[in-house]
Amino acid sequence: MGSKGYWTSPGGKTPHATLYSAILREIVAKGKESRFKKTEAGKFAATGVETSAKTRKTAEAKKPKAKKPKIAKPEATTAESSAPETTG
């Protein structure tokens, strides 16, 4: 992969481990839309799935959006409940 220019090492001491990890992360994150599949221990194959800008946008659109947490509003107080009690 490195000799064909598909991937370059970021300069680490274990580029094989970095590439292995990157491929596994893609398989886990994209599932059936991944460009790779694991064939056996330590080996991968291309799935033939192309990644284009359109495919990426479609995949991003399918991701659930994070919901904003609801904040409870304080209950309204009345003048009677906030006035101190007096005994006579």
Backbone as CSV, one residue per row, in Angstrom:
resi,resn,N_x,N_y,N_z,CA_x,CA_y,CA_z,C_x,C_y,C_z
1,MET,0.826,-1.191,0.000,0.000,0.000,0.000,0.866,1.250,0.000
2,GLY,1.935,1.192,0.729,2.819,2.347,0.764,3.536,2.564,-0.552
3,SER,3.966,1.470,-1.200,4.704,1.597,-2.457,3.818,2.111,-3.590
4,LYS,2.515,1.843,-3.523,1.592,2.321,-4.560,1.035,3.702,-4.245
5,GLY,1.378,4.251,-3.089,0.929,5.584,-2.734,-0.469,5.649,-2.136
6,TYR,-1.030,4.493,-1.769,-2.367,4.476,-1.174,-2.350,4.998,0.261
7,TRP,-1.212,4.848,0.914,-1.130,5.209,2.328,0.309,5.542,2.649
8,THR,0.516,6.526,3.509,1.865,6.843,3.964,1.876,6.818,5.478
9,SER,2.979,6.374,6.024,3.122,6.288,7.471,3.315,7.676,8.053
10,PRO,2.693,7.935,9.193,2.891,9.240,9.828,4.254,9.345,10.515
11,GLY,5.137,8.388,10.290,6.484,8.460,10.850,6.668,7.656,12.127
12,GLY,5.711,6.822,12.474,5.827,6.015,13.685,6.753,4.830,13.508
13,LYS,7.035,4.154,14.605,7.935,3.003,14.566,7.226,1.730,14.121
14,THR,5.897,1.729,14.149,5.149,0.523,13.777,4.067,0.869,12.761
15,PRO,4.449,1.205,11.524,3.448,1.589,10.532,2.471,0.462,10.211
16,HIS,2.919,-0.788,10.297,2.018,-1.921,10.032,0.890,-1.969,11.059
17,ALA,1.219,-1.683,12.311,0.194,-1.690,13.364,-0.763,-0.506,13.198
18,THR,-0.229,0.639,12.755,-1.068,1.821,12.531,-2.055,1.558,11.406
19,LEU,-1.594,0.962,10.323,-2.462,0.660,9.192,-3.496,-0.397,9.566
20,TYR,-3.085,-1.429,10.281,-3.998,-2.475,10.733,-5.114,-1.863,11.579
21,SER,-4.741,-0.994,12.492,-5.712,-0.345,13.369,-6.662,0.552,12.580
22,ALA,-6.146,1.288,11.604,-6.982,2.181,10.803,-8.012,1.392,9.996
23,ILE,-7.597,0.265,9.438,-8.530,-0.568,8.668,-9.603,-1.143,9.583
24,LEU,-9.218,-1.635,10.747,-10.203,-2.167,11.697,-11.194,-1.104,12.141
25,ARG,-10.705,0.119,12.395,-11.602,1.208,12.802,-12.627,1.496,11.719
26,GLU,-12.189,1.465,10.454,-13.135,1.726,9.366,-14.180,0.621,9.285
27,ILE,-13.768,-0.627,9.441,-14.717,-1.746,9.383,-15.760,-1.621,10.482
28,VAL,-15.321,-1.277,11.672,-16.247,-1.139,12.804,-17.175,0.071,12.609
29,ALA,-16.620,1.177,12.161,-17.409,2.403,12.027,-18.402,2.352,10.866
30,LYS,-17.995,1.791,9.734,-18.838,1.841,8.541,-19.580,0.549,8.252
31,GLY,-19.205,-0.528,8.905,-19.898,-1.799,8.700,-19.863,-2.250,7.253
32,LYS,-21.028,-2.477,6.664,-21.117,-2.972,5.285,-20.663,-1.943,4.256
33,GLU,-20.606,-0.681,4.635,-20.154,0.364,3.718,-18.639,0.553,3.757
34,SER,-17.932,-0.264,4.535,-16.488,-0.174,4.626,-15.839,-0.617,3.320
35,ARG,-14.672,-0.057,3.031,-13.932,-0.441,1.831,-13.188,-1.757,2.028
36,PHE,-13.141,-2.268,3.271,-12.380,-3.469,3.588,-13.241,-4.498,4.304
37,LYS,-12.806,-5.754,4.247,-13.406,-6.794,5.065,-12.267,-7.653,5.588
38,LYS,-12.445,-8.198,6.767,-11.419,-9.037,7.369,-11.632,-10.460,6.861
39,THR,-10.592,-11.052,6.258,-10.721,-12.390,5.685,-10.235,-13.472,6.624
40,GLU,-9.200,-13.178,7.396,-8.664,-14.089,8.408,-7.779,-13.275,9.335
41,ALA,-7.221,-13.923,10.323,-6.406,-13.203,11.305,-5.267,-12.450,10.610
42,GLY,-5.278,-11.139,10.753,-4.216,-10.315,10.200,-4.318,-10.024,8.719
43,LYS,-5.414,-10.454,8.060,-5.545,-10.233,6.619,-6.876,-9.570,6.286
44,PHE,-6.825,-8.679,5.280,-7.996,-7.941,4.846,-8.127,-8.038,3.334
45,ALA,-9.312,-7.765,2.833,-9.559,-7.713,1.394,-10.414,-6.495,1.093
46,ALA,-10.292,-6.003,-0.133,-11.116,-4.875,-0.562,-12.527,-5.375,-0.834
47,THR,-13.519,-4.559,-0.505,-14.905,-4.947,-0.732,-15.437,-4.419,-2.051
48,GLY,-14.725,-3.490,-2.660,-15.203,-2.901,-3.899,-16.116,-1.718,-3.674
49,VAL,-16.366,-1.372,-2.425,-17.205,-0.217,-2.104,-16.363,1.032,-2.304
50,GLU,-16.850,1.930,-3.145,-16.136,3.179,-3.377,-16.604,4.226,-2.387
51,THR,-15.680,5.063,-1.962,-16.023,6.156,-1.071,-15.928,7.441,-1.868
52,SER,-17.053,8.022,-2.132,-17.088,9.300,-2.846,-17.653,10.357,-1.921
53,ALA,-17.595,11.582,-2.340,-18.143,12.667,-1.523,-19.629,12.440,-1.297
54,LYS,-20.337,11.949,-2.312,-21.772,11.699,-2.179,-22.035,10.600,-1.153
55,THR,-21.231,9.524,-1.193,-21.391,8.426,-0.236,-21.138,8.904,1.187
56,ARG,-20.097,9.725,1.371,-19.798,10.232,2.711,-20.928,11.096,3.236
57,LYS,-21.498,11.952,2.370,-22.598,12.821,2.805,-23.820,11.993,3.174
58,THR,-24.082,10.935,2.407,-25.222,10.064,2.708,-25.011,9.370,4.046
59,ALA,-23.794,8.881,4.292,-23.501,8.206,5.551,-23.626,9.162,6.728
60,GLU,-23.172,10.395,6.545,-23.273,11.391,7.621,-24.722,11.755,7.897
61,ALA,-25.553,11.786,6.865,-26.962,12.131,7.041,-27.706,11.051,7.817
62,LYS,-27.234,9.809,7.733,-27.893,8.702,8.422,-27.551,8.652,9.905
63,LYS,-26.482,9.351,10.308,-26.087,9.339,11.708,-27.127,10.075,12.535
64,PRO,-27.501,9.522,13.687,-28.463,10.233,14.531,-27.823,11.490,15.113
65,LYS,-28.601,12.553,15.135,-28.102,13.806,15.681,-28.261,13.800,17.196
66,ALA,-27.323,14.431,17.866,-27.373,14.504,19.322,-28.514,15.421,19.734
67,LYS,-29.263,14.980,20.724,-30.373,15.787,21.223,-29.884,16.688,22.342
68,LYS,-30.451,17.876,22.384,-30.110,18.803,23.454,-30.804,18.337,24.728
69,PRO,-30.098,18.386,25.859,-30.745,17.982,27.111,-31.811,18.988,27.510
70,LYS,-32.891,18.475,28.046,-33.963,19.355,28.505,-33.626,19.855,29.898
71,ILE,-33.801,21.145,30.095,-33.527,21.753,31.395,-34.867,22.074,32.038
72,ALA,-35.032,21.577,33.255,-36.292,21.805,33.963,-36.403,23.278,34.347
73,LYS,-37.568,23.843,34.088,-37.799,25.232,34.460,-38.215,25.280,35.925
74,PRO,-37.739,26.282,36.664,-38.153,26.386,38.070,-39.638,26.728,38.142
75,GLU,-40.282,26.173,39.149,-41.718,26.431,39.323,-41.935,27.875,39.762
76,ALA,-43.022,28.448,39.285,-43.351,29.826,39.643,-43.752,29.878,41.115
77,THR,-43.294,30.889,41.794,-43.661,31.036,43.206,-44.691,32.147,43.322
78,THR,-45.557,32.011,44.310,-46.568,33.037,44.544,-46.151,33.879,45.734
79,ALA,-46.758,34.998,45.886,-46.432,35.898,46.985,-46.753,35.239,48.316
80,GLU,-47.817,34.420,48.366,-48.194,33.766,49.605,-47.163,32.736,50.043
81,SER,-46.643,31.990,49.093,-45.707,30.941,49.476,-44.338,31.496,49.826
82,SER,-43.982,32.674,49.316,-42.667,33.208,49.613,-42.670,34.154,50.820
83,ALA,-43.842,34.536,51.305,-43.907,35.445,52.461,-43.650,34.634,53.740
84,PRO,-42.890,35.200,54.678,-42.633,34.489,55.933,-43.922,34.388,56.750
85,GLU,-44.031,33.298,57.456,-45.219,33.056,58.264,-45.129,33.850,59.568
86,THR,-46.228,34.483,59.964,-46.232,35.240,61.217,-47.278,34.650,62.142
87,THR,-46.952,34.569,63.369,-47.903,34.066,64.368,-48.168,35.180,65.368
88,GLY,-49.359,35.284,65.757,-49.694,36.423,66.567,-50.144,36.196,67.873
